[in-house]
């Protein structure tokens, strides 16, 4: 299929003609417009932090206990990033998953991250049946090949089809995710003492990552790191200004 329909002759973001020298199959213009996580990031979840933000962790991580050790992301979720992920998740363009995995593999290499097992975040079963695939599994498969870290989608399952998260407040998201994931009884021994790399396409408040990480840690994993392609913005932009006003 790659010979018949090469995935690296068109920009995966805008469709412009490119050659195979372009990193992640992005044209130069789109690559410049993406918000790459090359500057300050949250020391816990990896979200991009504003240059004038006075803390080393984002607003969400300051207020929430995390069950994962650390998170890493490639880009901040914006208009261009959203369009790309929508094409991947809903447009059936599964080849984009390989390019996303390339970016994630580079991020992990930059941070010198090692792990024993790659595990994708399980998807809502009804949504997966309708869509036909779990985007986190697609990314994980490619990421496994690029990092040579074994991958399994059978070590973590979704036990509840939770409500859609997009319209829920952070506290509601955490409640929505409680008990949503579990480790099958016969899989727990495979996690014992293992370092896990939990994979998803996007990180927002961290509720899903926390719920997955909690289940993995309770089943014997020694640590869980989270890697995503995109992460939401640190929304507390007023925090620094408020601190200055208050003296």
Secondary structure, DSSP 4 states (H G I P E B T S, - for coil): -TTTS-TTSB-TTT--B--TTSGGG--HHHHHHS-BS-S-B-TTT--B--TT---SS-HHHHHS--SSSEEEEEEE--HHHHHHHHHHHHS--TTHHHHHHHHHHHHHHHTT---SEEEEPPPPHHHHHHHSS-HHHHHHHHHHHHHT--B-SSSSEE-S-PPPSTTS-HHHHHHHHTT-EE--GGGHHHHTT-EEEEEEEEESSSHHHHHHHHHHHHTT-SEEEEEEEEE-----THHHHHHHHT-
